[in-house]
Amino acid sequence: MIDDLANRVRALEGHQIAAAPDQVNLLYANLRLLEVQEEYDRALEAMLAADEHRRQALNSMRNVAGKYRAVIEQFHLPRTPPP
């Protein structure tokens, strides 16, 4: 289907009137291109949302790791270095 559409566009660009698609086919092609663009936009939004969730999860893990380290240092490490 994409190859057919590409051939039709090349025909239009080359001014090959006999091979040019009719108005119904052009309208259909434009509608399909809009559908594909909308699908791409939805996929991009989902990817960006997933990236944001990963960033938030990483920050949460860093916070927890910092708390863990603070507790370990408080209870298990000497306050001053050994002599």
C-alpha positions as CSV (number, residue, x, y, z in Angstrom):
1,M,0.0,0.0,0.0
2,I,2.8,2.4,0.8
3,D,4.7,1.5,-2.4
4,D,1.5,2.2,-4.3
5,L,1.1,5.6,-2.6
6,A,4.8,6.4,-3.3
7,N,4.3,5.5,-7.0
8,R,1.3,7.8,-7.2
9,V,3.2,10.7,-5.6
10,R,6.1,10.2,-8.0
11,A,3.6,10.2,-10.9
12,L,2.1,13.5,-9.6
13,E,5.6,15.0,-9.2
14,G,6.6,13.9,-12.7
15,H,3.3,15.4,-14.1
16,Q,2.3,12.0,-15.5
17,I,-1.4,12.8,-15.8
18,A,-2.4,9.4,-17.0
19,A,-1.0,7.8,-13.9
20,A,-2.3,10.4,-11.5
21,P,-4.7,9.2,-8.9
22,D,-8.3,10.5,-9.0
23,Q,-9.7,12.7,-6.3
24,V,-11.3,9.8,-4.4
25,N,-7.9,8.1,-4.1
26,L,-6.2,11.3,-3.1
27,L,-8.8,11.9,-0.4
28,Y,-8.4,8.3,0.8
29,A,-4.6,8.6,0.9
30,N,-4.8,11.9,2.8
31,L,-7.2,10.3,5.4
32,R,-4.9,7.3,5.8
33,L,-1.9,9.6,6.2
34,L,-3.8,11.5,8.9
35,E,-4.6,8.2,10.7
36,V,-1.0,7.1,10.6
37,Q,0.1,10.5,11.9
38,E,-2.4,10.2,14.8
39,E,-1.2,6.7,15.6
40,Y,2.4,8.0,15.6
41,D,1.5,10.9,17.9
42,R,-0.2,8.5,20.3
43,A,2.9,6.2,20.3
44,L,5.2,9.2,20.9
45,E,3.0,10.4,23.8
46,A,3.1,6.9,25.3
47,M,6.9,6.7,25.0
48,L,7.4,10.1,26.6
49,A,5.0,9.1,29.5
50,A,7.0,5.9,30.0
51,D,10.2,7.9,30.1
52,E,8.7,10.2,32.7
53,H,7.6,7.3,34.8
54,R,11.1,5.8,34.6
55,R,12.7,9.1,35.6
56,Q,10.3,9.3,38.6
57,A,11.0,5.7,39.6
58,L,14.8,6.3,39.4
59,N,14.5,9.4,41.6
60,S,12.5,7.4,44.1
61,M,15.1,4.6,44.2
62,R,17.9,7.2,44.7
63,N,16.0,8.7,47.6
64,V,15.5,5.3,49.2
65,A,19.1,4.3,48.6
66,G,20.2,7.6,50.4
67,K,18.0,6.8,53.3
68,Y,19.3,3.2,53.5
69,R,22.9,4.5,53.4
70,A,22.1,7.0,56.2
71,V,20.7,4.3,58.4
72,I,23.7,2.0,57.7
73,E,26.1,4.8,58.5
74,Q,24.2,5.7,61.7
75,F,24.2,2.2,63.2
76,H,27.1,0.3,61.7
77,L,29.9,2.6,60.9
78,P,32.1,4.2,63.6
79,R,31.7,7.9,63.9
80,T,35.4,8.4,63.6
81,P,37.9,6.6,61.4
82,P,39.9,3.8,63.1
83,P,43.4,4.9,64.3
